[in-house]
Amino acid sequence: MIDLLKISLQFSGKYLFSDVNLKINSGDRFALVGSNGSGKSSLLKMISGSLEPESGKIQRQKRISIGYLPQENVVHTGKSLINEASSALEDIQYLLSKQHEITENLSSKEITEEEQNDLVHQLADVHEKLDALETFSANSRVEKVLMGLGFEESDFERLTDEFSGGWQMRIALAKLLLAQNDILLFDEPTNHLDLDSMEWLIDFIKKYKGAFVIVSHDRHFINQTTERTIELFNGKLNIYNGKYEKFLGYKEERDSLLIHQQVQQQKKIKETEKFIERFRYKATKAKQVQSRIKQLDKIELIETPDDESKVSINFPEPPKSGILNIELNEVSKSYDSKLVLQSIDFRVNRGDKIAFVGPNGAGKTTLGKIIAGKLDFNSGERTTGHNTIISYYSQDVADGLDSSLNILESVEGISKEKTPAQLRSVLGSFLFSGDDVFKKVGVLSGGEKSRLALAKILLTKANFIILDEPTNHLDFASKKVLQSALVNFKGSLILVSHDIEFLKPIVNKVVDVRKGKIKIYEDGIEYYLYKRGLIEQTDLQKENSVIENNISKKDRKRVEAEQRNKKYALTKDLKKQISVLEKTIEKLELRSSELERLLAEPDTYNNPQKIKYANAEFLNIKDELNRNQKKWEQFAAEIERIENQFS
């Protein structure tokens, strides 16, 4: 569908990539990876057509449609959420407008028979095209996508102007998914998603029929969705036919080989330089010296990737706290009339490492701020344990930095044991290297400020750290550094995050925040995902299943009977409602078929009033069918969710 032929691009005299080739075919599922600044976003922009290459050419198949989601700076204004999302269905909007126009013209008494016949044929053509685009389920699709991405039904009529930056990106993502493009280009699509909406997006993308290229630092997300990996490395494109996890194994072998080749090359260069220096002024060796000089000029230096494994930072040894860090009793929090948290009982003990998960807007950040002492609550009690020292990283942490200081000055004095060289090493692990450390905080981007705030927290002597979405602006290398530091941290930890691979080795407890309540899972993130029905059993859970199978038959039958009774009680009313809906849907589909036949008969169009009423009834029935089918899907999904709990 798209061919990139010998593409080159440079900024400020430095080539991001040169003479690269890439072919994207129908059904390709690419992960695009590479270090920060390697040109991933620029490559996506060139594929989309929003950026022209310096040299080379891009060949696109005729009438191909490409959808592109940038990393940030998307704003929607002037429309309701539902209308903005529906605007992605341009073909349908045009055809519905045309249908309305034709129907109005047909009801006119002044048209001739010839004009009427022409309009009838046009209307039939419009109906055929609308059916091909599944028009009458379009509203349902729009609502399903919006709700899958975390919007509530109560949000649909809100103006898009009211939504914050993260939600604006979700609106853009919804439009991209609805537009039925041939190729989708995603630049960090999960940055503003919670765990629920990310898992929904994974499921959506898996079923998507077109091609796509994804840039993402979320390892779980790209492993689940992509089948091939494109690496931007040293200005070239390397394509690996396999998932990202397997690519990492290949990359490790490749990098090891490059390092060995570089060592051998440097050894040879030094030997050649010694020869030149030794015999430079001997006439008998002049020819050989000139030959060696030419050899040196022709050598292409082997470049190796930064050795990420050598970058290692650790938190200072935290002062010891009491067994209890924080305890909440009957804590409730409201914003005006909206109840966010209701009667929360929660305790953090020394050494706990907890993940807060759940839908956006459910109260994860609010709960984190209450625990940190950064936010008041309406009722209840908060108790701090002996010698608990809290450090809190928020999503809006950039507001607390002193813009008059430079980066290095911002971290000086936090950890007195660290020398300036050690401080620069810590900053380097968060992508502040060389003269970057002397940049003023005031000129940093939002992502750079977030990384600086993380570096500051890593240098504190707190024994209880709360981090709210710390990985949003980090690449794989920086995430790995932070992950390792948190694994080795001797204090207590709360992480608000949707990054599954990041959380896996760190947390030993998961708190799901949902509908004003919390549910605690006394195990890691994989156990939580399994209990929510989002992943298969892990090996540990399979072992537990074997143990459970050794229970006596009598006890097992009793337990199974109890489970069946519980499942029946929870699904009984839902199944009744589904039965009623199925009968209603059957009647509506029957009447819809009758009206379709009526509208297909030429004689119908001899009576303008008859066609007007028939068409109006047909549209109303389609809307009613859509609403009932949506309800059926919701009830069926709820039954499936309940039954999964007992399987």
TORMIDO-481392 format. One line per 10 residues: for each residue x, y, z of C-alpha. Coordinates in nm, 2 decimals. Layout:
<nodes>
X,Y,Z | ...
</nodes>
This chain:
<nodes>
0.00,0.00,0.00 | 0.29,0.24,0.08 | 0.65,0.23,-0.03 | 0.92,0.45,0.12 | 1.21,0.46,-0.12 | 1.56,0.59,-0.01 | 1.41,0.84,0.23 | 1.64,1.08,0.42 | 1.57,1.35,0.68 | 1.79,1.58,0.88
1.75,1.84,1.15 | 2.01,2.11,1.21 | 2.27,1.95,0.98 | 2.24,1.60,1.15 | 2.07,1.31,0.97 | 1.80,1.13,1.17 | 1.80,0.87,0.90 | 1.94,0.83,0.55 | 1.84,0.63,0.24 | 1.59,0.41,0.43
1.34,0.19,0.26 | 1.01,0.06,0.40 | 0.71,-0.12,0.25 | 0.38,-0.13,0.43 | 0.13,-0.39,0.30 | -0.23,-0.46,0.39 | -0.25,-0.64,0.72 | 0.10,-0.54,0.84 | 0.13,-0.49,1.22 | 0.45,-0.30,1.30
0.60,-0.18,1.62 | 0.84,0.11,1.55 | 1.11,0.13,1.81 | 1.43,0.32,1.87 | 1.59,0.55,2.13 | 1.45,0.90,2.20 | 1.54,1.14,1.92 | 1.60,0.86,1.66 | 1.32,0.99,1.44 | 1.03,0.76,1.51
0.77,1.04,1.52 | 0.92,1.21,1.21 | 0.89,0.88,1.02 | 0.52,0.85,1.12 | 0.46,1.20,1.00 | 0.62,1.13,0.66 | 0.41,0.81,0.62 | 0.10,1.02,0.70 | 0.20,1.29,0.45 | 0.23,1.57,0.71
0.61,1.59,0.67 | 0.81,1.57,0.35 | 1.14,1.38,0.33 | 1.45,1.58,0.23 | 1.53,1.32,-0.04 | 1.37,1.00,-0.17 | 1.01,0.95,-0.25 | 0.70,0.79,-0.10 | 0.46,0.60,-0.32 | 0.10,0.56,-0.19
-0.16,0.34,-0.34 | -0.45,0.54,-0.50 | -0.74,0.63,-0.28 | -0.57,0.49,0.03 | -0.68,0.64,0.36 | -0.43,0.70,0.64 | -0.52,0.78,1.01 | -0.25,0.94,1.23 | -0.26,0.99,1.60 | 0.01,1.24,1.72
0.17,1.23,2.06 | 0.01,1.55,2.19 | -0.13,1.90,2.11 | -0.47,1.78,1.98 | -0.76,2.01,2.07 | -1.13,1.98,1.98 | -1.38,2.26,2.03 | -1.73,2.38,1.94 | -1.91,2.04,1.93 | -2.06,1.79,2.17
-1.84,1.48,2.23 | -2.08,1.25,2.04 | -2.10,1.49,1.74 | -1.72,1.53,1.74 | -1.67,1.15,1.74 | -1.94,1.10,1.48 | -1.76,1.35,1.25 | -1.51,1.07,1.18 | -1.78,0.89,0.98 | -1.76,1.14,0.69
-1.90,0.91,0.42 | -2.20,0.82,0.64 | -2.27,1.19,0.72 | -2.26,1.28,0.35 | -2.49,1.00,0.25 | -2.74,1.07,0.53 | -2.75,1.43,0.42 | -2.81,1.32,0.06 | -3.09,1.08,0.17 | -3.27,1.36,0.35
-3.24,1.59,0.05 | -3.37,1.32,-0.19 | -3.66,1.23,0.04 | -3.76,1.60,0.06 | -3.75,1.64,-0.32 | -3.97,1.32,-0.36 | -4.24,1.47,-0.14 | -4.26,1.77,-0.37 | -4.58,1.78,-0.59 | -4.40,1.98,-0.86
-4.15,1.71,-0.98 | -4.20,1.53,-1.31 | -4.23,1.15,-1.34 | -3.89,1.14,-1.51 | -3.74,1.34,-1.22 | -3.92,1.11,-0.97 | -3.77,0.80,-1.13 | -3.43,0.95,-1.12 | -3.46,1.04,-0.75 | -3.59,0.69,-0.68
-3.28,0.54,-0.84 | -3.06,0.78,-0.65 | -3.23,0.69,-0.32 | -3.19,0.32,-0.38 | -2.82,0.38,-0.45 | -2.78,0.58,-0.13 | -2.95,0.31,0.07 | -2.72,0.04,-0.08 | -2.41,0.25,0.02 | -2.55,0.32,0.37
-2.60,-0.06,0.42 | -2.25,-0.13,0.30 | -2.12,0.11,0.56 | -2.34,-0.05,0.83 | -2.49,0.29,0.89 | -2.77,0.18,1.12 | -2.52,0.05,1.37 | -2.29,0.35,1.34 | -2.43,0.53,1.64 | -2.39,0.22,1.85
-2.03,0.19,1.72 | -1.95,0.55,1.82 | -2.09,0.50,2.16 | -1.91,0.17,2.21 | -1.57,0.32,2.11 | -1.62,0.62,2.34 | -1.72,0.41,2.64 | -1.44,0.16,2.56 | -1.19,0.45,2.59 | -1.33,0.55,2.93
-1.60,0.81,2.85 | -1.94,0.79,3.04 | -2.28,0.81,2.87 | -2.33,1.14,3.06 | -2.03,1.28,2.88 | -2.18,1.24,2.53 | -2.36,1.58,2.52 | -2.08,1.77,2.69 | -1.88,2.02,2.48 | -1.54,1.90,2.38
-1.40,2.23,2.51 | -1.47,2.10,2.86 | -1.22,1.81,2.83 | -0.86,1.82,2.95 | -0.55,1.74,2.74 | -0.55,1.37,2.82 | -0.92,1.33,2.73 | -0.87,1.54,2.41 | -0.62,1.27,2.30 | -0.88,1.01,2.37
-1.13,1.19,2.15 | -0.87,1.20,1.87 | -0.81,0.82,1.93 | -1.18,0.75,1.91 | -1.22,0.93,1.58 | -0.92,0.75,1.44 | -1.07,0.41,1.54 | -1.41,0.50,1.39 | -1.29,0.63,1.05 | -1.22,0.29,0.90
-0.88,0.39,0.75 | -0.66,0.15,0.55 | -0.36,0.23,0.77 | -0.34,0.36,1.12 | -0.03,0.53,1.27 | -0.02,0.56,1.65 | 0.24,0.77,1.83 | 0.23,0.67,2.20 | -0.15,0.59,2.21 | -0.15,0.46,2.57
0.00,0.76,2.74 | -0.34,0.89,2.86 | -0.52,0.56,2.90 | -0.60,0.37,3.22 | -0.56,-0.01,3.24 | -0.93,-0.08,3.15 | -0.93,0.14,2.84 | -0.58,0.01,2.73 | -0.70,-0.35,2.75 | -1.01,-0.25,2.55
-0.79,-0.08,2.29 | -0.57,-0.40,2.27 | -0.88,-0.60,2.19 | -1.00,-0.35,1.93 | -0.67,-0.34,1.75 | -0.64,-0.72,1.74 | -0.96,-0.73,1.55 | -0.87,-0.44,1.32 | -0.85,-0.55,0.95 | -0.61,-0.29,0.82
-0.24,-0.22,0.86 | -0.09,-0.02,1.14 | 0.24,0.11,1.28 | 0.27,0.18,1.66 | 0.52,0.38,1.85 | 0.49,0.30,2.21 | 0.71,0.26,2.52 | 0.45,0.02,2.67 | 0.60,-0.32,2.63 | 0.28,-0.51,2.72
0.08,-0.31,2.46 | 0.31,-0.36,2.16 | 0.37,-0.73,2.25 | -0.01,-0.78,2.25 | -0.08,-0.59,1.92 | 0.22,-0.61,1.68 | 0.38,-0.90,1.48 | 0.68,-0.73,1.33 | 0.93,-0.48,1.47 | 1.10,-0.19,1.29
1.40,-0.05,1.46 | 1.55,0.29,1.39 | 1.92,0.25,1.48 | 2.21,0.46,1.36 | 2.01,0.63,1.09 | 1.89,0.30,0.93 | 1.58,0.09,0.95 | 1.61,-0.27,1.06 | 1.30,-0.50,1.02 | 1.26,-0.80,1.24
0.99,-1.05,1.17 | 0.87,-1.11,1.52 | 0.71,-0.96,1.83 | 0.90,-0.70,2.03 | 0.99,-0.95,2.31 | 1.17,-1.17,2.06 | 1.33,-0.87,1.89 | 1.49,-0.78,2.23 | 1.67,-1.12,2.22 | 1.79,-1.05,1.87
1.90,-0.70,1.96 | 2.10,-0.82,2.26 | 2.30,-1.06,2.03 | 2.34,-0.79,1.76 | 2.46,-0.53,2.01 | 2.71,-0.78,2.16 | 2.85,-0.85,1.82 | 2.87,-0.48,1.74 | 3.06,-0.41,2.06 | 3.31,-0.70,1.98
3.35,-0.56,1.62 | 3.41,-0.21,1.75 | 3.68,-0.33,1.99 | 3.85,-0.51,1.71 | 3.82,-0.21,1.48 | 3.96,0.03,1.74 | 4.25,-0.21,1.80 | 4.33,-0.22,1.42 | 4.30,0.17,1.40 | 4.55,0.21,1.69
4.80,-0.04,1.52 | 4.77,0.15,1.19 | 4.82,0.49,1.37 | 5.13,0.36,1.54 | 5.27,0.24,1.21 | 5.20,0.58,1.05 | 5.36,0.77,1.34 | 5.66,0.54,1.35 | 5.75,0.55,0.98 | 5.60,0.89,0.88
5.95,1.04,0.81 | 6.12,0.74,0.66 | 6.15,0.77,0.28 | 6.17,0.39,0.24 | 5.83,0.35,0.40 | 5.66,0.66,0.25 | 5.44,0.45,0.01 | 5.32,0.22,0.28 | 5.25,0.51,0.52 | 5.04,0.68,0.25
4.86,0.35,0.19 | 4.78,0.32,0.56 | 4.65,0.68,0.58 | 4.41,0.61,0.29 | 4.30,0.30,0.47 | 4.21,0.50,0.78 | 4.02,0.76,0.58 | 3.81,0.48,0.43 | 3.71,0.31,0.76 | 3.35,0.35,0.85
3.34,0.36,1.23 | 3.12,0.10,1.39 | 2.86,0.27,1.62 | 2.72,0.08,1.92 | 2.41,0.15,2.12 | 2.44,0.31,2.46 | 2.50,0.03,2.71 | 2.18,0.06,2.91 | 2.28,-0.23,3.14 | 2.56,-0.01,3.29
2.31,0.26,3.39 | 2.21,0.18,3.75 | 2.07,0.41,4.02 | 1.95,0.34,4.37 | 1.75,0.52,4.63 | 1.94,0.62,4.94 | 1.88,0.39,5.24 | 1.56,0.52,5.39 | 1.52,0.58,5.76 | 1.32,0.30,5.92
0.96,0.37,5.99 | 0.71,0.19,6.22 | 0.52,-0.11,6.10 | 0.22,0.11,6.01 | 0.28,0.39,5.75 | -0.07,0.52,5.68 | -0.42,0.41,5.78 | -0.75,0.55,5.65 | -1.08,0.48,5.83 | -1.42,0.56,5.68
-1.26,0.82,5.45 | -1.50,0.99,5.20 | -1.43,1.26,4.94 | -1.66,1.47,4.72 | -1.61,1.74,4.47 | -1.91,1.96,4.50 | -2.20,1.71,4.46 | -2.00,1.44,4.30 | -1.90,1.16,4.55 | -1.55,1.02,4.44
-1.46,0.81,4.74 | -1.70,0.66,4.99 | -1.61,0.51,5.34 | -1.26,0.39,5.24 | -1.08,0.17,5.49 | -0.72,0.12,5.38 | -0.38,0.05,5.54 | -0.02,0.07,5.42 | 0.24,-0.13,5.62 | 0.61,-0.09,5.60
0.75,-0.26,5.29 | 0.42,-0.27,5.10 | 0.45,-0.20,4.73 | 0.10,-0.13,4.59 | -0.04,-0.06,4.25 | -0.35,0.16,4.22 | -0.55,0.07,3.91 | -0.90,0.14,3.77 | -1.07,0.37,3.52 | -0.97,0.73,3.48
-1.17,0.96,3.70 | -1.25,0.68,3.95 | -1.04,0.84,4.22 | -0.69,0.69,4.21 | -0.52,1.02,4.21 | -0.75,1.16,4.47 | -0.68,0.86,4.70 | -0.31,0.90,4.64 | -0.32,1.27,4.73 | -0.52,1.20,5.05
-0.27,0.93,5.16 | 0.02,1.18,5.08 | -0.15,1.45,5.29 | -0.18,1.68,4.98 | -0.57,1.68,4.98 | -0.83,1.72,5.25 | -1.13,1.48,5.27 | -1.49,1.53,5.38 | -1.52,1.27,5.65 | -1.32,0.99,5.81
-0.98,0.97,5.97 | -0.62,0.95,5.84 | -0.35,0.82,6.07 | 0.03,0.85,6.01 | 0.26,0.59,6.15 | 0.58,0.65,6.35 | 0.86,0.82,6.14 | 0.67,0.79,5.81 | 0.84,1.03,5.56 | 0.63,1.07,5.24
0.75,1.18,4.90 | 0.48,1.24,4.64 | 0.51,1.26,4.26 | 0.20,1.40,4.08 | 0.10,1.42,3.72 | 0.11,1.80,3.75 | 0.45,1.79,3.93 | 0.60,2.04,3.68 | 0.42,2.33,3.86 | 0.63,2.27,4.17
0.97,2.32,4.00 | 1.17,2.64,4.03 | 1.19,2.77,3.67 | 1.48,3.01,3.76 | 1.72,2.72,3.84 | 1.90,2.50,3.59 | 1.86,2.12,3.59 | 2.17,2.05,3.80 | 2.09,2.32,4.05 | 1.74,2.16,4.10
1.89,1.84,4.24 | 2.18,1.98,4.44 | 2.14,1.95,4.81 | 1.87,1.68,4.80 | 2.12,1.40,4.87 | 2.44,1.53,5.04 | 2.63,1.21,4.99 | 2.62,1.25,4.61 | 2.90,1.43,4.44 | 2.83,1.66,4.13
2.95,1.38,3.91 | 2.71,1.13,4.07 | 2.42,1.38,4.04 | 2.50,1.42,3.67 | 2.50,1.04,3.64 | 2.15,1.02,3.79 | 2.03,1.30,3.55 | 2.19,1.12,3.26 | 1.98,0.81,3.33 | 1.68,1.04,3.28
1.81,1.17,2.94 | 1.98,1.49,3.07 | 2.34,1.45,2.95 | 2.63,1.68,2.87 | 2.54,2.05,2.87 | 2.17,1.97,2.90 | 2.21,1.98,3.28 | 2.27,2.36,3.26 | 1.94,2.43,3.08 | 1.70,2.64,3.28
1.39,2.46,3.41 | 1.17,2.73,3.26 | 1.26,2.63,2.90 | 1.20,2.25,2.96 | 0.91,2.07,2.79 | 0.64,1.90,3.00 | 0.80,1.56,2.95 | 1.15,1.69,3.05 | 1.00,1.85,3.37 | 0.84,1.52,3.46
1.17,1.34,3.42 | 1.35,1.60,3.63 | 1.09,1.56,3.91 | 1.14,1.18,3.90 | 1.52,1.23,3.93 | 1.46,1.45,4.24 | 1.24,1.19,4.41 | 1.51,0.92,4.34 | 1.75,1.13,4.55 | 1.52,1.18,4.85
1.54,0.99,5.18 | 1.17,0.92,5.20 | 1.06,0.58,5.33 | 0.72,0.60,5.17 | 0.69,0.71,4.80 | 0.37,0.77,4.60 | 0.42,0.80,4.22 | 0.12,0.90,4.00 | 0.18,0.78,3.64 | 0.56,0.81,3.65
0.63,0.64,3.32 | 0.43,0.85,3.07 | 0.73,1.04,2.94 | 1.00,0.78,2.98 | 1.15,0.56,2.70 | 1.23,0.20,2.76 | 1.58,0.26,2.89 | 1.47,0.52,3.15 | 1.18,0.30,3.26 | 1.41,0.01,3.31
1.64,0.23,3.53 | 1.34,0.35,3.74 | 1.19,0.00,3.76 | 1.52,-0.14,3.89 | 1.55,0.13,4.15 | 1.19,0.08,4.27 | 1.24,-0.30,4.29 | 1.54,-0.24,4.52 | 1.38,0.04,4.72 | 1.36,-0.06,5.09
1.07,0.15,5.18 | 0.69,0.15,5.10 | 0.55,0.24,4.76 | 0.23,0.33,4.59 | 0.22,0.34,4.21 | -0.07,0.48,4.01 | 0.00,0.33,3.67 | -0.14,0.14,3.37 | 0.20,0.01,3.26 | 0.17,-0.37,3.32
0.53,-0.47,3.23 | 0.66,-0.19,3.45 | 0.45,-0.30,3.75 | 0.51,-0.67,3.72 | 0.84,-0.71,3.92 | 0.76,-0.42,4.16 | 0.42,-0.46,4.33 | 0.30,-0.72,4.57 | -0.05,-0.59,4.61 | -0.31,-0.43,4.38
-0.59,-0.19,4.47 | -0.87,-0.15,4.22 | -1.04,0.19,4.26 | -1.39,0.19,4.10 | -1.73,0.36,4.17 | -1.62,0.52,4.49 | -1.50,0.19,4.65 | -1.17,0.00,4.65 | -1.11,-0.37,4.62 | -0.77,-0.51,4.74
-0.60,-0.80,4.56 | -0.33,-0.95,4.79 | -0.09,-1.04,4.51 | 0.09,-0.89,4.20 | -0.05,-0.74,3.89 | -0.07,-1.07,3.70 | -0.30,-1.21,3.97 | -0.52,-0.90,3.94 | -0.54,-0.93,3.56 | -0.63,-1.30,3.59
-0.91,-1.23,3.84 | -1.05,-0.96,3.61 | -1.05,-1.21,3.32 | -0.79,-1.01,3.12 | -0.52,-1.28,3.10 | -0.49,-1.66,3.12 | -0.38,-1.84,3.44 | -0.01,-1.80,3.53 | 0.20,-2.10,3.62 | 0.15,-2.03,3.99
-0.23,-2.02,3.95 | -0.21,-2.35,3.76 | -0.02,-2.51,4.05 | -0.29,-2.38,4.29 | -0.55,-2.54,4.06 | -0.38,-2.88,4.09 | -0.38,-2.84,4.47 | -0.75,-2.76,4.46 | -0.82,-3.07,4.24 | -0.69,-3.29,4.53
-0.98,-3.18,4.75 | -1.22,-3.46,4.82 | -1.50,-3.52,4.56 | -1.77,-3.46,4.82 | -1.63,-3.12,4.91 | -1.57,-3.03,4.55 | -1.93,-3.11,4.46 | -2.06,-2.90,4.74 | -1.84,-2.60,4.64 | -1.94,-2.65,4.27
-2.31,-2.65,4.37 | -2.26,-2.33,4.57 | -2.09,-2.17,4.28 | -2.37,-2.27,4.04 | -2.63,-2.12,4.28 | -2.44,-1.80,4.31 | -2.40,-1.77,3.93 | -2.77,-1.84,3.88 | -2.87,-1.58,4.13 | -2.65,-1.32,3.97
-2.75,-1.39,3.61 | -3.12,-1.48,3.65 | -3.26,-1.13,3.60 | -3.01,-1.04,3.33 | -3.11,-1.35,3.13 | -3.48,-1.26,3.16 | -3.41,-0.91,3.03 | -3.21,-1.05,2.74 | -3.51,-1.28,2.65 | -3.75,-0.98,2.64
-3.50,-0.79,2.43 | -3.46,-1.07,2.18 | -3.84,-1.09,2.12 | -3.85,-0.71,2.07 | -3.55,-0.72,1.83 | -3.72,-1.00,1.63 | -4.04,-0.79,1.59 | -3.84,-0.48,1.49 | -3.63,-0.67,1.24 | -3.95,-0.82,1.08
-4.11,-0.47,1.04 | -3.78,-0.33,0.91 | -3.77,-0.60,0.64 | -4.13,-0.52,0.54 | -4.05,-0.15,0.51 | -3.74,-0.23,0.30 | -3.95,-0.43,0.06 | -4.21,-0.15,0.05 | -3.94,0.11,-0.03 | -3.79,-0.11,-0.30
-4.13,-0.12,-0.49 | -4.15,0.14,-0.77 | -4.53,0.19,-0.71 | -4.45,0.33,-0.36 | -4.30,0.64,-0.52 | -4.63,0.73,-0.69 | -4.75,0.84,-0.35 | -4.51,1.11,-0.20 | -4.68,1.11,0.14 | -4.66,0.73,0.16
-4.28,0.72,0.09 | -4.22,1.01,0.34 | -4.39,0.82,0.62 | -4.25,0.49,0.53 | -3.89,0.63,0.52 | -3.94,0.80,0.85 | -4.08,0.48,1.01 | -3.79,0.29,0.86 | -3.53,0.53,1.02 | -3.71,0.52,1.35
-3.71,0.14,1.36 | -3.34,0.13,1.28 | -3.27,0.37,1.57 | -3.49,0.16,1.80 | -3.31,-0.16,1.68 | -2.98,0.01,1.75 | -3.08,0.10,2.11 | -3.21,-0.25,2.18 | -2.91,-0.42,2.03 | -2.69,-0.20,2.24
-2.88,-0.30,2.56 | -2.85,-0.67,2.46 | -2.48,-0.63,2.41 | -2.44,-0.47,2.76 | -2.65,-0.74,2.93 | -2.46,-1.02,2.74 | -2.12,-0.87,2.83 | -2.23,-0.85,3.20 | -2.34,-1.21,3.20 | -2.01,-1.32,3.04
-1.82,-1.12,3.30 | -2.01,-1.29,3.59 | -1.97,-1.63,3.43 | -1.60,-1.58,3.39 | -1.57,-1.53,3.77 | -1.70,-1.88,3.82 | -1.51,-2.06,3.54
</nodes>
